[in-house]
């Protein structure tokens, strides 16, 4: 093999490696730009969520003073506080709110189940229609 063939081989290897690294760099740049774009969209989505007024079904926490009978005394930070205010709320109130929301979710699920079975013409379960 002549001496100049080694030069051609090395030039080809260097050119192919530069091409490979160039393609990898372009691919990495495109993935980075897609990630930045998605992060921007997520930031816009969550910034509008945080600034929207509290609606029913949101993550608001009922904060107020708990009386001796478990009812709210009407004092405290107002009807609904920002999410995260539960850290400073009394544990008894949070326990009450948790159990109340759990029962409300179970009741909503039971009503959806009754409606779905009625639409499909399926027989109702006795526990759903309170005939236990």
Phi, psi and omega in degrees: 000132182290162185294328183285344179294327177294324178295317180296317180298315180292322177297318179295317179297317179294319180296317179293322179292321177295320177298316179299312179294327176295314178297318177298320179295316179297316180297316178297319178297317179296319178295321178297316179295323177295321178295317179296319179297315179293323177295322177295317178295319179295321178297319177295318182296315183282334177288324176288329178293319183288331183268353180285151179292156182289130179242174178292139181088002179276182185270031180285154182241131178283119183238124177192170179283141180261126178280184182290333180268005177093355179274161179284140178271357178086003180260177175113213186269005183113182183295309182230137180248173178296150173300132184109345178287348179295342179297326184261000180278157179293142181300325181296320179293318180294321177296317178298313180298321180297312182293322178296317180290328177295315178295321178296319178295319179295320179293319178296321178294320179296318178295320177296320179295317178297314180296317181296317180292325178293320179295325182272352181075025180270153178291146181276147175282146182297325180290337180281328183255018173058043175249023184314000000 
